[in-house]
Amino acid sequence: QVQLVESGGGLVQAGGSLRLSCAASGNIFRINGMGWYRQTPGKQRELVATITSGGRVNYADSVKGRSTISRENANAKNTVYLLMDSLKPEDTAVYYCYANSDWRDYWGQGTQVTVSS
């Protein structure tokens, strides 16, 4: 079992920056991929960025060039970060942390990001 706890969401003005954090605990030693997805009302959850245990990253075209995903292992926790710059109103969504361990997907509870114009 893996537990994911997100933090860092909130209200930010367009053009600003935000860093999301997600701390994984539990059976972290078998986690492979981690990442972030987002969802707005009435739409499907969509990929924002992912990072493998080997550090390979992947970004959605909508955030490429203004987002950075990173990951660190320390103190029995596996933490993934998402730094987003030049935020736009269309980035407003609930952001969910994701982890894959033993071919099973785990999700955080979600954190709201609101970008005001």
Buried (B, 14 or more C-beta within 10 A) or exposed (E): EBEBBBEBBEEBEBEEEBEBBBBBBBBBEBBEBBBBBBBEEEEEBEBBBBBBBEEEBBBBEBBEEBBBBBBEEEEEEBBBBBBBBEBBEEBBBBBBBBBBBEEEEBBBEBBEBBBEE
